[in-house]
Amino acid sequence: MTRAAIIEVRGLCKRFGEVEVLRGLDLDVYEGETFVLLGGSGSGKTVLMKHLEGLLRPDAGTVRIAGHDVSGGARRELDATHRLIGVAFQAGALFDSMTVFDNVAFPLREQLSLSPPQIAARVEEVLGLLGLGDAGHKLPAALSGGMKKRVAFARALVLRPRVLLADEPTAGLDPLTTEAVDDAIISAQKALGATAFIITHDLPTAFRIADRIGLLHEGRIIEAAPPEQFRQSQHPAVKAFLHDWLERERAEGLVTR
């Protein structure tokens, strides 16, 4: 059965001055999957995500989200797409003066005409999915780093978007907290039926949560495959990218081949 692509990128090019960041990049992300993008610092991962959000216009190529062209800058297309996308920012971007409940409720109050009981039901649903059912009354200052990350995801998911975009969702967390956040995020995403496009430098996270992993190298995605196939890739750039991490795993007895 052919899967439907909800994110379609074709021939995407972007240059900043003399620096060519994206060089004819192609990508399909399929409905309901978790796609994790890897790449070195400065490889263009965030530039690609900004194109998916409609924040940057390409020099050439197209970007389509659920059939809507977000690369041409047409306001109608961008508005339609923004209603389909939830974005979890790297720093969380929570409002310090608002409780967790009000942070998560904010997009509902701004974008939808819902009654207070309907808003409460939506907020309580996503907080429960992310293990935050008892945190609604707290202010961000009272939360751990992992809880702040989960609140940011709750806010991104509360509108029930078809596509979830996340840039470094576990940056700055210790390994145990990272694993807990990974599990909560993926559980909530799958429960709500969203497609996830996630950028991370954290290789354990990538292999833990991804349905497919891609590597952005020299302006193009040179590999996009399920985790085990990606791990076994013979592409020189993929092998080089994974080498140090795989060596650490072997040293710890976690990889036997």
C-alpha positions in Angstrom: 0.0 0.0 0.0 1.3 3.4 -1.0 1.5 5.8 2.0 0.3 9.4 1.6 2.9 12.1 2.2 1.6 14.9 4.4 4.9 16.9 4.0 6.3 17.1 0.4 9.5 19.0 -0.4 10.8 19.1 -3.9 14.0 20.7 -5.2 14.3 23.1 -2.2 17.1 25.6 -2.5 18.1 28.3 -0.1 21.2 30.6 -0.1 22.2 33.3 2.4 24.7 35.5 0.6 27.5 33.3 -0.7 26.5 30.3 1.5 24.3 27.8 -0.3 22.5 26.0 2.6 19.9 23.8 0.8 20.8 22.4 -2.6 17.8 20.9 -4.3 16.5 19.0 -1.2 13.7 16.5 -1.6 11.7 14.9 1.3 8.5 13.1 1.9 7.2 12.6 5.4 4.2 10.3 5.6 0.9 10.6 7.5 1.2 9.4 11.1 5.0 8.8 11.2 7.7 10.2 13.3 10.5 11.5 11.1 13.7 12.5 12.9 16.3 14.7 11.1 20.0 14.5 12.0 22.8 16.7 10.7 25.9 18.5 11.7 25.8 22.0 13.2 25.2 24.5 10.4 23.9 21.8 8.0 20.6 23.6 7.4 18.2 21.6 9.7 16.6 24.7 11.2 16.5 26.4 7.8 14.5 23.5 6.5 12.1 23.6 9.4 11.5 27.3 8.9 10.5 26.5 5.4 8.0 24.0 6.7 6.6 26.6 9.0 6.4 29.1 6.1 8.8 31.5 7.8 11.3 31.4 5.0 10.6 31.5 1.2 12.8 29.2 -1.0 15.0 30.5 -3.7 13.8 27.5 -5.7 11.6 24.5 -5.2 8.3 23.8 -3.4 7.1 22.9 0.1 3.6 21.4 0.6 1.9 20.6 3.8 -1.3 18.5 3.5 -1.6 19.6 -0.1 -1.1 23.3 0.7 1.8 25.2 -1.0 3.7 27.1 1.7 6.6 28.0 -0.5 4.9 30.7 -2.6 4.0 33.0 0.2 0.3 33.2 -0.6 -1.5 34.3 2.6 -4.4 32.0 2.1 -2.2 28.9 1.8 -0.1 30.0 4.8 -3.1 30.6 7.0 -4.6 27.2 6.0 -1.3 25.5 6.8 -0.7 27.2 10.1 -4.0 25.7 11.4 -2.6 22.2 10.6 0.8 22.7 12.3 1.9 22.6 16.0 5.3 23.9 16.8 7.3 23.0 20.0 10.1 25.5 20.4 13.6 24.5 21.6 13.5 26.8 24.6 9.9 26.1 25.4 8.8 29.8 25.2 6.4 29.4 28.1 4.7 32.5 29.6 6.3 32.9 33.0 3.3 34.7 34.5 0.8 32.0 33.4 0.0 28.7 35.0 0.6 25.5 33.1 -3.1 25.3 32.3 -3.2 28.8 30.9 0.0 28.3 28.9 -1.6 25.3 27.2 -5.0 26.9 26.9 -3.5 30.0 25.2 -3.7 28.9 21.6 -7.3 27.6 22.1 -8.4 31.0 23.4 -6.6 32.8 20.6 -7.6 30.7 17.6 -10.8 28.8 18.4 -14.3 29.8 19.6 -14.6 27.3 22.4 -16.5 27.5 25.7 -14.6 27.4 29.0 -15.6 23.8 29.6 -14.5 22.8 26.1 -11.1 24.5 26.6 -10.7 22.8 30.0 -11.5 19.4 28.5 -8.9 19.9 25.7 -6.2 21.1 28.1 -6.8 18.3 30.6 -6.7 15.7 27.8 -3.2 16.8 26.6 -1.8 17.3 30.0 -2.9 13.8 31.0 -1.4 12.3 27.8 2.0 14.0 28.7 1.9 13.0 32.4 1.1 16.5 33.6 -2.3 15.9 35.0 -1.4 17.4 38.4 0.6 20.3 37.1 -2.1 22.6 35.7 -2.0 25.0 38.6 1.8 25.4 38.7 3.8 28.3 37.3 6.7 27.5 34.9 9.3 28.5 37.6 8.1 25.6 39.7 8.7 23.0 37.0 11.7 20.8 36.2 13.4 21.1 32.8 11.7 17.9 31.7 8.2 19.2 32.8 8.7 22.4 30.9 9.5 20.5 27.7 6.3 18.5 28.1 4.2 21.6 28.7 5.6 23.1 25.5 4.5 19.9 23.7 1.1 20.0 25.3 0.7 23.5 24.0 1.8 22.5 20.5 -0.6 19.5 20.5 -3.7 21.1 22.1 -5.0 22.3 18.8 -4.9 18.7 17.5 -2.6 19.6 14.6 -2.0 17.1 11.8 1.8 17.9 11.8 4.0 18.5 14.9 7.3 20.3 14.4 10.0 20.2 17.1 13.5 21.5 17.2 15.8 19.8 19.8 13.0 18.7 22.1 15.3 17.2 24.7 18.2 19.7 24.6 19.8 20.2 28.0 18.2 17.3 29.7 19.9 14.4 31.5 19.6 10.9 29.9 16.9 9.6 32.3 14.8 12.7 31.9 15.3 12.7 28.2 14.0 9.1 27.9 10.9 10.0 30.0 10.2 13.1 27.8 10.7 11.0 24.6 8.2 8.4 25.8 5.6 11.0 26.8 5.9 13.0 23.6 5.6 10.0 21.3 2.7 8.5 23.3 0.8 11.8 23.1 1.6 12.3 19.4 0.4 8.8 18.5 -2.7 9.1 20.7 -3.7 12.3 18.9 -2.8 11.0 15.4 -0.2 13.7 14.5 2.7 13.4 12.1 6.0 14.4 13.8 9.0 16.1 12.2 11.7 16.3 14.8 15.2 17.8 14.7 17.7 16.5 17.3 21.4 16.1 18.0 20.6 13.3 20.5 21.2 10.0 18.7 19.7 7.8 21.4 16.5 9.9 21.2 16.5 9.5 17.4 16.8 5.8 17.5 14.3 5.5 20.3 11.4 7.5 18.8 11.8 7.6 15.0 9.9 5.6 12.4 12.5 6.9 10.0 15.7 8.8 10.4 17.1 11.2 7.8 20.6 12.8 7.5 21.0 16.3 6.0 24.4 16.6 4.5 25.7 19.2 2.0 22.3 20.6 1.4 20.4 17.4 0.7 18.9 14.5 2.6 21.2 11.7 1.6 19.6 8.9 3.6 16.1 8.4 5.0 15.4 5.0 6.5 14.0 3.1 9.4 16.3 3.2 12.4 18.0 -0.2 12.0 18.4 0.3 8.2 19.9 3.8 8.9 22.3 2.3 11.5 23.5 -0.2 8.9 23.8 2.4 6.1 27.0 2.1 3.9 26.8 5.7 2.8 30.2 7.3 3.8 28.6 10.4 5.3 26.1 8.4 7.4 28.9 6.1 8.6 31.1 9.0 9.6 28.2 10.8 11.4 27.4 7.7 13.4 30.9 6.5 14.0 31.7 8.1 17.4 28.3 7.2 18.9 28.4 3.6 17.7 31.9 3.3 19.1 30.7 4.4 22.5 27.8 1.9 22.3 30.2 -0.9 21.5 32.5 0.1 24.3 29.5 -0.1 26.7 28.4 -3.5 25.3 25.2 -2.2 23.7 26.1 -3.0 20.1 27.4 -6.4 19.1 27.9 -6.0 15.4 
